[in-house]
Amino acid sequence: MKITAGLGSIDEYERFVNVGADEFFCGYVPYEWTKKYGTVMPLNRREVLSYNVQIGSLGELEILAAMVKEYEKPVHLTFNTLYYIPEQYPEIAEIIKKCMRIGFNSYIIADPALILYLRKQHIDCEIHLSGETAEVNSGMVDFFQQMKLKRVIFHRKNTIEDMKSVITHVRMQNVGDTEGKRDVRPSQSSLEFEAFALNELCQFTGAFCNSLHCDEMGYLCRVPYLLTCIKNGQQRNDYIRCGKATSDRDDIPGKETPSIEIPAEDDTGYLPGASGCGLCALYRLKEAGITHLKLVGRGNYTDFMEKDIRNLRRALDIIKASKTEKDYINSMKKILFPYGCSGNCYYRQHYIEAKNKI
C-alpha cells in the first residue's frame, strides 16, 4: 500500500517526500476563480486563504511540477465540489488543460457531470473518483468505469467489508475478461482503490454535506456533537463526542458525556490519528485489496504531518514483519501508541475486534 498525503503548499513537498510519502493530493484555486465566484460557489470546497490549504497561482504549480519531475512523486489535483453551474464546466476544463500542459495529469473529482463533461471533450486525464461522491456498491463502480477511472477513493463511512466486496467484484470481472469473455479496458485491469487512514474523521458523509469550508465561518464539522446508536428502540452506551471516542463508558444516556484527555506522544501535543485513525485496520485493508492510504492533512501543522507520514510508514513496515493480524496490532500499539490512542476510529467495529486481539 502507498501513502497519499495531503499537501497544503509547495514548501511541504520536499519535506514530505523525504519522510516517506509516495504521492500527494492538493487543491488548486486560481485567483480569477475566487474573484469571480467567491466562497459560495467553490471549486474544491476548500476556499481558504488564511492558511495553507491549497495552491493559488499557476506560477506555484509550475514550481511544484518541476519538483515532481525531480523527485518522481506524483501530485493529484482536487476538484471536490459536488456540482457546478453550467457555465463553470468549460472554465474548469480550461483550468485542467492548463494544468496538464505543465505536467499534472491526474485529478480527484466528485461531480459525475464534470467527469462526463471532460470525457465528452476528449480530455484524456487520469480521474480518481473522489470520496465525496459516496460510492457505496459495485454497481456504482461499474457505471463510473465506463468513464475510464484510474482510482476509486472510498468515503469515510465505507466499512472494510464494503470495500472488500467492491474490490472483489472488480477483480473477478477482470479474471473473466482475461479468459476472453470481453475486452479488458485499461481502467478495469489497473483500477486502484484508496481508503482513509489518518486524520479528519467527520460525522458527516461528504456527498450529503452542503456546509462551506472557508475563512468567513467556522466549519460545521467542528461543531460539538454527540453521536450514539439506537437499535431496536434501545440507546447504547457507546458515545462519540466532539470527535473523541468515549466508548465503553458507563455514562447515563441523556446526560452530557465527559470529554477525554487524549494522551500526548510528546510535549507538542501530537498523537497519531488524534482527529481520526485507521491504523488498527491497515492489515485488513491490505487483505481487502486497498492499494493506497489517504493521509488527510491539508492545512495541518507541517511538523505534525511529517510525524503522521513517518508513523504511517512505520505501521506499513510493521505489517511486512508481522505474520498475523494479531502480531501487527500488538507491535503497532507498542511502538506507535505506548501511552494509549485517541480511540477516534475510522473503522470502529474493527477497532473493537482489534482490542480483543491484544
BELPE-V30915 format. One record per residue. N is the residue number from 1. RES is the residue in one letter. OMEGA is omega in radians with two decimals (NA if undefined). NEAR is the number of other C-alpha atoms within 12 Angstrom. D_CENTER is the distance of its C-alpha to the mean C-alpha in Angstrom with 2 decimals. Layout:
# BELPE-V30915
n,res,omega,near,d_center
N,RES,OMEGA,NEAR,D_CENTER
N,RES,OMEGA,NEAR,D_CENTER
This chain:
# BELPE-V30915
n,res,omega,near,d_center
1,M,-3.13,31,13.95
2,K,-3.13,31,12.65
3,I,3.08,39,10.52
4,T,-2.99,40,8.24
5,A,3.07,47,8.59
6,G,-3.10,45,8.49
7,L,-3.11,42,12.11
8,G,3.12,37,14.24
9,S,-3.13,34,17.53
10,I,3.14,36,19.40
11,D,-3.09,20,21.07
12,E,-2.98,34,18.08
13,Y,-3.08,40,17.72
14,E,-3.14,28,20.69
15,R,-3.10,24,20.11
16,F,3.05,35,16.64
17,V,-3.06,32,18.11
18,N,3.14,18,20.98
19,V,2.96,26,19.16
20,G,3.09,31,17.29
21,A,-3.13,40,14.12
22,D,3.13,33,14.35
23,E,-3.01,33,12.57
24,F,2.92,42,10.82
25,F,3.13,42,9.34
26,C,3.10,40,11.39
27,G,3.02,41,13.20
28,Y,3.12,48,16.85
29,V,3.12,39,19.23
30,P,3.13,31,22.88
31,Y,-3.14,23,25.43
32,E,3.12,17,27.36
33,W,-3.14,24,24.65
34,T,-3.13,24,24.40
35,K,-3.07,16,28.20
36,K,-2.98,16,28.64
37,Y,3.10,20,26.08
38,G,-3.03,23,25.25
39,T,-2.96,26,22.61
40,V,3.05,26,23.16
41,M,-2.98,28,22.31
42,P,3.08,35,19.09
43,L,-3.14,47,17.76
44,N,3.06,38,14.05
45,R,3.06,37,14.22
46,R,-3.05,37,14.20
47,E,-3.05,39,17.97
48,V,3.13,33,18.52
49,L,-3.00,25,21.39
50,S,3.06,16,22.45
51,Y,-2.97,19,19.99
52,N,3.08,27,17.74
53,V,-3.09,35,14.64
54,Q,3.14,40,15.46
55,I,-3.00,35,18.37
56,G,3.14,30,21.37
57,S,3.11,23,23.90
58,L,3.11,26,24.62
59,G,3.09,18,26.48
60,E,3.11,24,23.48
61,L,3.13,35,21.65
62,E,3.08,23,24.80
63,I,3.13,22,24.74
64,L,3.12,37,21.13
65,A,3.10,28,22.19
66,A,3.11,22,25.08
67,M,3.10,25,22.98
68,V,3.11,26,20.75
69,K,-3.13,17,24.08
70,E,-3.02,14,25.38
71,Y,3.09,21,22.59
72,E,3.03,19,21.26
73,K,-2.97,28,17.57
74,P,3.08,33,15.97
75,V,3.09,42,14.02
76,H,3.14,41,12.22
77,L,-3.03,40,13.08
78,T,2.98,44,11.27
79,F,-2.88,41,13.48
80,N,3.12,41,11.58
81,T,-3.02,40,14.78
82,L,3.13,33,15.74
83,Y,3.11,28,19.23
84,Y,3.04,28,21.73
85,I,-3.01,19,25.52
86,P,-3.07,13,27.59
87,E,-3.09,14,28.73
88,Q,-3.08,22,25.26
89,Y,3.07,27,24.42
90,P,3.13,20,27.03
91,E,3.13,23,25.97
92,I,3.11,38,22.32
93,A,3.12,29,23.78
94,E,3.09,20,25.94
95,I,-3.12,31,23.16
96,I,3.10,39,21.32
97,K,3.10,23,24.71
98,K,3.14,23,25.32
99,C,3.13,33,22.03
100,M,-3.12,25,22.86
101,R,3.13,17,26.33
102,I,2.97,22,25.17
103,G,3.14,27,22.87
104,F,-3.01,37,19.38
105,N,-3.10,26,19.09
106,S,-3.02,31,15.49
107,Y,3.08,44,13.70
108,I,-2.99,41,10.56
109,I,-3.12,45,12.57
110,A,-3.04,37,12.49
111,D,3.13,36,16.30
112,P,-3.14,35,18.19
113,A,3.10,24,21.29
114,L,3.10,37,19.95
115,I,3.14,39,19.04
116,L,-3.13,26,22.55
117,Y,-3.14,24,24.15
118,L,3.13,29,22.90
119,R,3.10,23,24.22
120,K,3.11,15,27.43
121,Q,3.11,18,27.89
122,H,3.06,15,27.53
123,I,-2.95,29,24.76
124,D,3.08,24,23.67
125,C,3.00,30,20.25
126,E,-3.13,33,17.37
127,I,3.02,39,14.99
128,H,3.13,42,11.44
129,L,-3.03,43,11.22
130,S,3.02,43,8.45
131,G,3.08,34,6.82
132,E,-3.13,36,9.31
133,T,3.10,37,12.01
134,A,3.03,29,12.10
135,E,-3.01,37,13.30
136,V,-3.10,29,15.32
137,N,-3.08,26,17.97
138,S,3.12,24,19.45
139,G,3.13,16,21.63
140,M,3.13,21,18.87
141,V,3.09,38,17.47
142,D,-3.13,26,21.12
143,F,-3.08,18,21.63
144,F,3.11,32,18.86
145,Q,3.08,32,19.99
146,Q,-3.14,21,23.15
147,M,3.02,32,21.38
148,K,3.08,32,20.63
149,L,2.99,36,16.89
150,K,-3.06,34,15.61
151,R,2.99,38,12.28
152,V,3.09,48,10.80
153,I,3.12,40,7.12
154,F,-3.12,45,7.84
155,H,-2.99,37,7.26
156,R,-3.04,39,7.55
157,K,3.07,31,11.24
158,N,3.04,30,11.73
159,T,3.09,29,14.03
160,I,3.12,37,14.55
161,E,3.07,24,17.71
162,D,-3.10,25,16.13
163,M,-3.12,37,13.99
164,K,3.14,29,17.12
165,S,-3.14,24,19.28
166,V,-3.10,32,17.48
167,I,3.11,39,17.26
168,T,3.12,24,20.88
169,H,-3.12,24,22.00
170,V,-3.12,34,20.78
171,R,3.13,26,22.27
172,M,3.05,19,25.48
173,Q,-3.11,27,25.80
174,N,3.08,25,25.70
175,V,3.10,18,28.37
176,G,-3.13,17,30.49
177,D,-3.10,18,30.06
178,T,3.07,16,31.28
179,E,3.01,12,34.30
180,G,3.14,11,35.39
181,K,3.04,12,34.43
182,R,-3.13,13,32.85
183,D,3.14,16,31.49
184,V,3.01,23,28.09
185,R,3.08,21,25.78
186,P,-3.10,19,23.81
187,S,3.12,27,20.60
188,Q,-3.03,34,21.59
189,S,-3.09,24,22.74
190,S,-3.10,21,19.81
191,L,-3.13,36,16.83
192,E,-3.10,34,13.69
193,F,-3.07,40,11.06
194,E,3.13,40,7.47
195,A,3.10,49,6.22
196,F,-3.12,46,4.47
197,A,-3.08,51,7.33
198,L,2.93,43,8.19
199,N,2.97,38,8.77
200,E,2.95,33,8.88
201,L,-3.07,37,9.60
202,C,3.12,34,11.26
203,Q,-3.12,31,14.41
204,F,2.95,24,13.86
205,T,-3.00,22,12.26
206,G,-3.09,32,10.93
207,A,-3.12,27,13.37
208,F,-3.12,18,16.18
209,C,3.13,21,15.64
210,N,3.08,21,18.13
211,S,3.14,26,18.05
212,L,3.03,27,18.05
213,H,-3.01,30,16.19
214,C,-3.13,27,19.16
215,D,-2.94,19,21.90
216,E,-3.08,15,24.44
217,M,3.11,17,23.21
218,G,-3.13,14,21.19
219,Y,3.14,21,17.79
220,L,-3.14,19,18.40
221,C,3.09,24,15.58
222,R,3.14,21,17.71
223,V,3.14,16,20.80
224,P,-3.09,19,22.21
225,Y,3.07,21,22.01
226,L,3.11,25,23.32
227,L,3.01,26,21.93
228,T,-3.08,24,24.13
229,C,3.05,16,24.85
230,I,-3.11,13,28.06
231,K,-3.11,10,29.32
232,N,3.10,7,32.79
233,G,-3.11,7,33.64
234,Q,3.12,11,33.02
235,Q,-3.13,16,30.60
236,R,3.05,21,29.03
237,N,-3.08,24,29.14
238,D,-2.98,28,25.41
239,Y,2.88,34,23.82
240,I,-3.05,35,20.60
241,R,3.12,27,21.62
242,C,3.10,28,20.03
243,G,3.13,34,16.82
244,K,-3.10,37,19.06
245,A,3.07,37,20.09
246,T,-3.07,30,23.85
247,S,3.07,30,24.25
248,D,3.08,16,27.58
249,R,3.14,17,29.62
250,D,-3.13,14,32.94
251,D,-3.13,19,32.41
252,I,3.11,15,34.43
253,P,3.10,19,32.57
254,G,3.10,14,32.99
255,K,-3.13,12,33.30
256,E,-3.14,18,30.85
257,T,3.12,27,28.86
258,P,3.10,19,29.35
259,S,-3.10,21,26.39
260,I,3.01,21,25.52
261,E,-3.08,17,26.13
262,I,3.13,25,23.12
263,P,-3.12,22,24.56
264,A,3.11,20,23.88
265,E,-3.11,24,23.63
266,D,-3.05,16,25.72
267,D,3.06,8,27.66
268,T,-3.12,12,24.82
269,G,-3.11,17,23.17
270,Y,3.01,28,20.15
271,L,3.14,33,18.75
272,P,3.06,45,15.77
273,G,-3.11,42,13.10
274,A,-3.12,36,15.48
275,S,3.13,36,13.12
276,G,-3.00,36,11.02
277,C,3.07,42,11.57
278,G,-3.03,43,11.29
279,L,3.11,50,13.78
280,C,-3.03,49,16.57
281,A,-3.03,41,14.86
282,L,-3.11,45,14.15
283,Y,-3.11,36,17.62
284,R,3.05,30,17.30
285,L,3.09,37,13.93
286,K,3.12,29,15.87
287,E,-3.13,21,18.78
288,A,3.12,27,16.93
289,G,3.09,30,16.16
290,I,-3.11,36,12.50
291,T,-3.09,31,12.76
292,H,3.14,33,9.59
293,L,-3.12,44,7.43
294,K,3.07,45,4.19
295,L,-3.08,46,6.19
296,V,3.13,39,5.72
297,G,3.07,39,9.31
298,R,-3.12,34,10.81
299,G,3.11,31,14.10
300,N,3.04,27,14.14
301,Y,-3.10,23,17.36
302,T,3.14,29,17.53
303,D,3.12,20,19.43
304,F,3.11,32,16.91
305,M,3.07,36,14.12
306,E,3.13,31,16.75
307,K,3.10,33,17.40
308,D,-3.13,41,13.83
309,I,3.11,40,13.83
310,R,-3.08,27,17.33
311,N,3.07,33,16.69
312,L,3.07,43,13.84
313,R,3.08,34,16.30
314,R,3.13,27,19.02
315,A,3.12,40,17.46
316,L,3.07,33,17.17
317,D,3.12,21,20.77
318,I,3.09,29,21.85
319,I,-3.13,30,20.66
320,K,-3.09,20,22.87
321,A,-3.06,17,25.75
322,S,3.12,18,25.51
323,K,-3.12,14,27.62
324,T,3.08,17,26.21
325,E,3.13,30,23.26
326,K,3.11,24,25.62
327,D,-3.13,22,26.41
328,Y,-3.07,31,22.78
329,I,3.12,35,22.11
330,N,-3.10,27,25.45
331,S,-3.11,28,25.00
332,M,3.14,36,21.46
333,K,-3.12,30,22.60
334,K,-3.05,17,25.71
335,I,-3.03,21,24.16
336,L,-3.09,34,21.01
337,F,-3.11,29,22.21
338,P,-3.11,18,25.99
339,Y,-3.13,18,26.34
340,G,-3.11,22,23.99
341,C,-3.11,35,20.36
342,S,-3.06,40,18.98
343,G,-3.12,40,18.68
344,N,-2.84,39,15.69
345,C,2.98,39,14.09
346,Y,-3.06,42,11.07
347,Y,-2.92,34,13.53
348,R,-3.12,31,16.68
349,Q,3.11,23,19.24
350,H,3.11,27,18.42
351,Y,3.12,31,18.80
352,I,3.09,21,22.17
353,E,-3.11,17,23.21
354,A,3.12,28,22.20
355,K,-3.12,21,24.41
356,N,3.14,14,27.28
357,K,-3.05,18,26.88
358,I,NA,18,27.58
